[in-house]
Amino acid sequence: NPAEPEPLYENALAAAPVHIRARTNLGALKLQNLDFAAAWPLLESRSRANDYITHSAANDLPLWHGTPCRLLLWGEQGIGDEALFASLFTDLAARSQSLTVLCDPCLLPLFRRSFPSITFESRKAPLDPTRFDAQISSGSALAFLRPSLASFAPAAQGYLRPDPALRDTLR
């Protein structure tokens, strides 16, 4: 039962309110129990962990708070998570003046083909932060775009497009 550990994490947080792992683990449990309102703020604690991955160019930019602007989105995990979080791209593009996504270089052809109106750049390339007004990680964008279980439904539709020539060759 996923709810069983919750009191243990809550007791840990009562003793040490800023304990990062207790906060993020409790957030993961809340997410598993579909309590999105409680989950997202707790999960934001991950950004204070020593092993949190960030993009150095994004460090000087303010965090995005949902207003239209020139937005930089960056992934904080591996390419599997980058492909999963691609379900956010269309929603983010609709809420920003322009969206640039930093991703693993191997995903550039897939993302550019799947989302032609969005700019994609290699996360390994130099980046000029003055081109952006705000930044957010893909994990943090979830709090804005997926506040409920129903908000995931549009993303359940296919959003990645195969290379037609490669698809035909493999068939």
Beta strands, then each sheet from edge to edge (+ up, - down):
strand 1: 70-74
strand 2: 98-103
strand 3: 119-122
strand 4: 134-137
sheet 1: 3+ 2+ 1+ 4+
end
